Amino acid sequence: MEFLWKSTARRMVSCWMAIVLLIGLVPMTAAALPDAPWVAATGAVVMDVDTGEIYYEKNGSVARPVASMTKLMSLYLVFDEIDAGRLTLDSQIVPSPLAVQVSNNWAYSGLERLRADRTYSVRDLLSVIMTRSANGSVIALAEHISGTEAAFVQRMNAKAASWGMKATFADCTGFTDQGNSVTPLEMAEIARRIIVDHPEILEFSSLKSCVFQGSTYYTTNTLMRYNQVEGIDGLKTGCTDGAGYCFTGTAQRDGARILAVAMNSTSYANRMADVQTLLEYGFRCRAEREKQWESQLQHLSLHLNVQGDLLWPYVENKVTYSVTTSNISMPVTATWKVDGKVVQVQEDLWLRTGEEIALGLAPEYRTGSVPVSLMLELPNGTARSVSRSMEVSQEKLDFQGNLGMTDVTVYQGSMSFTIPAQVRCTQGKTVTIPVGWYLDGQVIPGFHGDGFRLSPQGSSAYTLNTKNLTVGDHVLEFRCNDDQWPGMEAVSLTLNIHVLGKAA
């Protein structure tokens, strides 16, 4: 059982229904895809960014250094800082001595020549990083965010681990091979996450050139620079002795986005040819998938059902939809509406037979029926909807409970003691209700809210300090439904407190 105190300004009344979708991501079958391509790279992946499906992989689980593709993980954290409000594109960065040294040393690919007596905007640093893979600029951002590059790299590795990856990074630039270990599949997922979570990365990866400190720098992505692939707008190249020639590229056509990873290719030109081949293959696969989805959608039959045939207000009702067509396997966005209002949108879902959805109808009470609808939309915009009117139970929810004691006599200022409260829903339902602790009819500050969850029995407690009580009689109450929501009974559990003068 949870006891959550929330501000009344955040009551569930403002979003009177919540739906939790219990749909897991499942892989697509490999049926009806074009023949696999040939690439020179040792490791390769083709991924559909919209669905997460892997169309092709070569040594996808073999970890290798990834050179400057490392910067995608670094910039993911930079954009995290921007989203958190701790950084903006216009923030001015003072480069550290290390960043200045690296940026002026050709042995470290130094080329942007940072100066210690100048500041640089985050926007300008991102531009030169994404066009010419400037190492010093990445270090400047990393040290600004975390104090030291080492501390920033710890965050990079922690982020990878939080995604369930075994990938490790030795620095924030990818210059160091030893300790830099990422599989092609992991590299593809890192790229997908930065595109999906921080799409503004494409503003910088799509630059064919940028001007930095009066010099023009052209992108290392020659597929984009020379318009060799339709729709290409990123993403990141890399090359070291240990990593070989690497490139993660992405392109978008007709609303579909594909990304491709090539690792340890044999030359600068071959890594570009590899990614071009992989991207074109990905778009052919996506076209085949869309044909399959359209065919499956035409034969799809959906049914909505509610457990017990009734919806209960304030209760996490279980609503299910069933798919009657066999062998369904397609990615969808599920949009749920109740009374014509969108109450939940869940993306990146894979449709399959027999899914269950927990529907929480709270805290508004109404009579009659409620129209509930589900729309399933494919990445190409094709959709199928199902709706049903569901009756709302008119039985009032009731509660019973106790405080564990009914009367207590204490000396003033002599002690503190904790009063437990036990309460349950008579109908045995999991319910979210408003509750509050009261002393002498006045709500105790900080101990009132609408987030008390019975599943179906709950407990709470309040610690009372007798030094705050005057001599005489007092009443402590734990009230359920103290806001008098319709459709449920109000219950008050009381404790009579007799306070004597201070003990001699």
Helices and strands as residue ranges (DSSP letters): E 2-4, G 8-10, G 12-15, E 17-21, E 43-48, E 54-58, G 67-70, H 71-83, E 92-93, H 97-103, G 106-108, E 120-121, H 122-132, H 135-146, H 149-162, H 184-197, H 201-205, E 209-212, E 215-218, H 222-225, E 232-240, E 244-253, E 256-265, H 268-298, E 302-306, G 307-309, E 315-323, E 330-338, E 341-351, E 356-361, E 369-377, E 383-391, E 399-402, E 407-411, E 416-425, E 431-439, E 442-454, E 457-465, G 466-468, E 472-480, E 491-500
